[in-house]
Amino acid sequence: MMTGSIGVHELTLIAELLQTTFRIPVGEEASLRGQIEVLQVEIVAQKEETAILQAEVARLRPWVEGDAEIRAQTAALEADLVAARGDHN
């Protein structure tokens, strides 16, 4: 599995390879390049959205972890209360 991002140079090479391999007419090459540019914009937007979501997760993580800790403490206190009631009944 490849990691990282594909740049303009790589996409241009892919377009050239497709044109050479499949004998894509010159007019269609321009169309493909346009589609590649649209995909590049979409990739950038996806990366920006991912960064925003990652920041939001990082911001909320302490709250969630704190909530889990509070729940564990509450459960322990409830268990102590049940045990204490059992001792006096």
CNS distance restraints for C-alpha pairs under 8 A (distance, minus, plus):
assign (resid   6 and name CA) (resid  10 and name CA) 6.06 0.50 0.50
assign (resid   6 and name CA) (resid  11 and name CA) 6.79 0.50 0.50
assign (resid   7 and name CA) (resid  11 and name CA) 6.29 0.50 0.50
assign (resid   8 and name CA) (resid  12 and name CA) 5.98 0.50 0.50
assign (resid   9 and name CA) (resid  13 and name CA) 6.24 0.50 0.50
assign (resid  10 and name CA) (resid  14 and name CA) 6.21 0.50 0.50
assign (resid  11 and name CA) (resid  15 and name CA) 6.18 0.50 0.50
assign (resid  11 and name CA) (resid  36 and name CA) 7.05 0.50 0.50
assign (resid  12 and name CA) (resid  16 and name CA) 6.15 0.50 0.50
assign (resid  12 and name CA) (resid  33 and name CA) 7.65 0.50 0.50
assign (resid  13 and name CA) (resid  17 and name CA) 6.02 0.50 0.50
assign (resid  14 and name CA) (resid  18 and name CA) 6.10 0.50 0.50
assign (resid  15 and name CA) (resid  19 and name CA) 6.13 0.50 0.50
assign (resid  15 and name CA) (resid  29 and name CA) 7.30 0.50 0.50
assign (resid  15 and name CA) (resid  32 and name CA) 7.04 0.50 0.50
assign (resid  15 and name CA) (resid  33 and name CA) 7.08 0.50 0.50
assign (resid  16 and name CA) (resid  20 and name CA) 6.09 0.50 0.50
assign (resid  17 and name CA) (resid  21 and name CA) 5.80 0.50 0.50
assign (resid  18 and name CA) (resid  22 and name CA) 5.65 0.50 0.50
assign (resid  18 and name CA) (resid  23 and name CA) 7.41 0.50 0.50
assign (resid  18 and name CA) (resid  24 and name CA) 7.07 0.50 0.50
assign (resid  19 and name CA) (resid  23 and name CA) 5.00 0.50 0.50
assign (resid  19 and name CA) (resid  24 and name CA) 4.46 0.50 0.50
assign (resid  19 and name CA) (resid  25 and name CA) 7.30 0.50 0.50
assign (resid  19 and name CA) (resid  29 and name CA) 6.90 0.50 0.50
assign (resid  20 and name CA) (resid  24 and name CA) 7.01 0.50 0.50
assign (resid  24 and name CA) (resid  28 and name CA) 6.38 0.50 0.50
assign (resid  24 and name CA) (resid  29 and name CA) 6.56 0.50 0.50
assign (resid  25 and name CA) (resid  29 and name CA) 6.42 0.50 0.50
assign (resid  26 and name CA) (resid  30 and name CA) 6.81 0.50 0.50
assign (resid  27 and name CA) (resid  31 and name CA) 6.73 0.50 0.50
assign (resid  28 and name CA) (resid  32 and name CA) 6.11 0.50 0.50
assign (resid  29 and name CA) (resid  33 and name CA) 6.12 0.50 0.50
assign (resid  30 and name CA) (resid  34 and name CA) 6.17 0.50 0.50
assign (resid  31 and name CA) (resid  35 and name CA) 6.23 0.50 0.50
assign (resid  32 and name CA) (resid  36 and name CA) 6.08 0.50 0.50
assign (resid  33 and name CA) (resid  37 and name CA) 6.20 0.50 0.50
assign (resid  34 and name CA) (resid  38 and name CA) 6.29 0.50 0.50
assign (resid  35 and name CA) (resid  39 and name CA) 6.19 0.50 0.50
assign (resid  36 and name CA) (resid  40 and name CA) 6.13 0.50 0.50
assign (resid  37 and name CA) (resid  41 and name CA) 6.35 0.50 0.50
assign (resid  38 and name CA) (resid  42 and name CA) 6.27 0.50 0.50
assign (resid  39 and name CA) (resid  43 and name CA) 6.05 0.50 0.50
assign (resid  40 and name CA) (resid  44 and name CA) 6.25 0.50 0.50
assign (resid  41 and name CA) (resid  45 and name CA) 6.21 0.50 0.50
assign (resid  42 and name CA) (resid  46 and name CA) 6.08 0.50 0.50
assign (resid  43 and name CA) (resid  47 and name CA) 6.16 0.50 0.50
assign (resid  44 and name CA) (resid  48 and name CA) 6.19 0.50 0.50
assign (resid  45 and name CA) (resid  49 and name CA) 6.11 0.50 0.50
assign (resid  46 and name CA) (resid  50 and name CA) 6.01 0.50 0.50
assign (resid  47 and name CA) (resid  51 and name CA) 6.13 0.50 0.50
assign (resid  48 and name CA) (resid  52 and name CA) 6.25 0.50 0.50
assign (resid  49 and name CA) (resid  53 and name CA) 6.18 0.50 0.50
assign (resid  50 and name CA) (resid  54 and name CA) 6.03 0.50 0.50
assign (resid  51 and name CA) (resid  55 and name CA) 6.16 0.50 0.50
assign (resid  52 and name CA) (resid  56 and name CA) 6.26 0.50 0.50
assign (resid  53 and name CA) (resid  57 and name CA) 6.16 0.50 0.50
assign (resid  54 and name CA) (resid  58 and name CA) 6.17 0.50 0.50
assign (resid  55 and name CA) (resid  59 and name CA) 6.12 0.50 0.50
assign (resid  56 and name CA) (resid  60 and name CA) 6.16 0.50 0.50
assign (resid  57 and name CA) (resid  61 and name CA) 5.85 0.50 0.50
assign (resid  58 and name CA) (resid  62 and name CA) 7.70 0.50 0.50
assign (resid  60 and name CA) (resid  64 and name CA) 6.39 0.50 0.50
assign (resid  61 and name CA) (resid  65 and name CA) 6.05 0.50 0.50
assign (resid  62 and name CA) (resid  66 and name CA) 5.76 0.50 0.50
assign (resid  63 and name CA) (resid  67 and name CA) 5.94 0.50 0.50
assign (resid  64 and name CA) (resid  68 and name CA) 6.23 0.50 0.50
assign (resid  65 and name CA) (resid  69 and name CA) 6.23 0.50 0.50
assign (resid  66 and name CA) (resid  70 and name CA) 6.12 0.50 0.50
assign (resid  67 and name CA) (resid  71 and name CA) 6.14 0.50 0.50
assign (resid  68 and name CA) (resid  72 and name CA) 6.20 0.50 0.50
assign (resid  69 and name CA) (resid  73 and name CA) 6.20 0.50 0.50
assign (resid  70 and name CA) (resid  74 and name CA) 6.02 0.50 0.50
assign (resid  71 and name CA) (resid  75 and name CA) 6.07 0.50 0.50
assign (resid  72 and name CA) (resid  76 and name CA) 6.21 0.50 0.50
assign (resid  73 and name CA) (resid  77 and name CA) 6.17 0.50 0.50
assign (resid  74 and name CA) (resid  78 and name CA) 6.07 0.50 0.50
assign (resid  75 and name CA) (resid  79 and name CA) 6.12 0.50 0.50
assign (resid  76 and name CA) (resid  80 and name CA) 6.18 0.50 0.50
assign (resid  77 and name CA) (resid  81 and name CA) 6.10 0.50 0.50
assign (resid  78 and name CA) (resid  82 and name CA) 6.15 0.50 0.50
assign (resid  79 and name CA) (resid  83 and name CA) 6.11 0.50 0.50
assign (resid  80 and name CA) (resid  84 and name CA) 6.00 0.50 0.50
assign (resid  81 and name CA) (resid  85 and name CA) 6.10 0.50 0.50
assign (resid  82 and name CA) (resid  86 and name CA) 6.14 0.50 0.50
assign (resid  83 and name CA) (resid  87 and name CA) 6.30 0.50 0.50
assign (resid  84 and name CA) (resid  88 and name CA) 6.59 0.50 0.50
assign (resid  85 and name CA) (resid  89 and name CA) 6.22 0.50 0.50
